[in-house]
Amino acid sequence: DQQVKQNSPSLSVQEGRISILNCDYTNSMFDYFLWYKKYPAEGPTFLISISSIKDKNEDGRFTVFLNKSAKHLSLHIVPSQPGDSAVYFCAASGSGSGNTGKLIFGQGTTLQVKP
Amino acid sequence: EAEVAQSPRYKITEKSQAVAFWCDPISGHATLYWYRQILGQGPELLVQFQDESVVDDSQLPKDRFSAERLKGVDSTLKIQPAELGDSAMYLCASSLGLSNEQFFGPGTRLTVL
């Protein structure tokens, strides 16, 4: 049972344009959501997060939007840069994961930003 | 900048052999996590420690996997015997407490032949 889903395995965008990565979840007990970025041969790196009491969080070029009624979140990268090319993982935690800080990850979306 | 250290970075072994991975979390981080990431999937938690105690090992295949964090600092994950399906990236992460921001190490890429 995949509680966090990233239905797009890959995404390709042109440098300077917007990248939109999507994530859906099924467990309504999740109350904290994170995006991690992973380069090959490295561990995931924390990018941005959002609490369920908010619907938007912005950090520089990265913005995460949360739609609780739809159980959907998205990561917007504007403008996209070639260095953003990586695998992006959506993750969730909260009382739905036993409230131990355990993260439930999606399958990942590979973003390619073309110069 | 403080980092989570893992060794070895790569490990190739034959099935039925024993393997062990080591993780040194960021200094002062009480919570330590071991994840397994199979190619094309997201990381999946195997075991979580709070200091030296196991908080969650519900997804750890206990017939062949074991993990310890004896002094509440560094940790070892062992597989004995290794099976072909164990080929994956094994990631260690740490956090200050049961908070949500986890810092990941570079991982150990295991290949079982």
Interface residues (C-beta under 8 A of the other chain):
Chain A: V4 Q6 P9 Y32 L34 Y36 A41 E42 G43 P44 T45 F46 S49 F89 A91 S93 G98 N99 T100 G101 K102 L103 F105 G106 Q107 G108
Chain B: V4 Q6 R9 T31 Y33 G40 Q41 G42 P43 E44 L45 Q48 V55 D56 L91 A93 S95 G97 L98 S99 N100 E101 Q102 F103 F104 G105 P106 G107 R109
